């Protein structure tokens, strides 16, 4: 989204927000990975997901088996 604005004295006057582009959502709620990052010069880098079935994505993110390795540094 982008919003043009005007500043006059102490007044901040935003215009109507505009959609810059459409991007599919990577997940519902909190995602495992960020969908974008901002470079030092202010430009954005986007992560575009490869569509995959929700069940496959959920199995990768929330496995049904948890393996604990004890004394791994021994």
N, C-alpha and C positions, 0 to 999 in steps of 0.2 A: 504494500500500500504506500501511497505517497500523498502528502498533504502540503499544498502551497499555503503560505501564510504571509501576513503583513504585520509589521510591528510599527506602532505609532506611539511614541512616548512610552507610557507604561501599559498600553493596550496591545494584546496579542490577539490577532484576528485570523483564525484558521479558515480555509476554504473547504469545500467538500472533498473528502478522501477519494482517491482514485486507485483502482486496482492496476498494478503494474503488470502482473502476469498471474496465471493460475498455476498452482502446483498441487499435485495430489498429496493428501495427508499421509505421513509415514506411519501413523499409529493413532489409536484413540487414547486420549489422556496424555500422560507423560511418556515420551518416546525414549528409547534406549540411546539414540544418537541425535545430535543436534541437526536441525534441518538447514541451518545456515551458519555462516560466520562472517564477521566484518573485518576487512583488511585495514591496516593502519591508514590508508588513504581514503577510507570511508566506503569503498566499493564492497559489494556482497558476493560471497561464493555460496552457491546452493548445492545441497546434496539431493539429487533426484533419485528416488527409490525405484527399483525395478518391481513392478507389480507382482505380488505373489499371494497365493491363497492365505487367508487369515489363519487357518489351522496350521499351515507350515511355519508361518512367522511366529505364532504363539508357541509352537513346540521348540523352536530355536531360542526364543527368549525365556520361556518358562519350562525347562525340561522337567520331566516327571521323576527323574532320578538325580539324587545329589550324592556326589562322591567326595568324601573327605580323605585327605592324605595326611596322616600323622607322622611326625618326626621327619618331614621332608628334607630338612637340612642335615640330617645325620648321615 
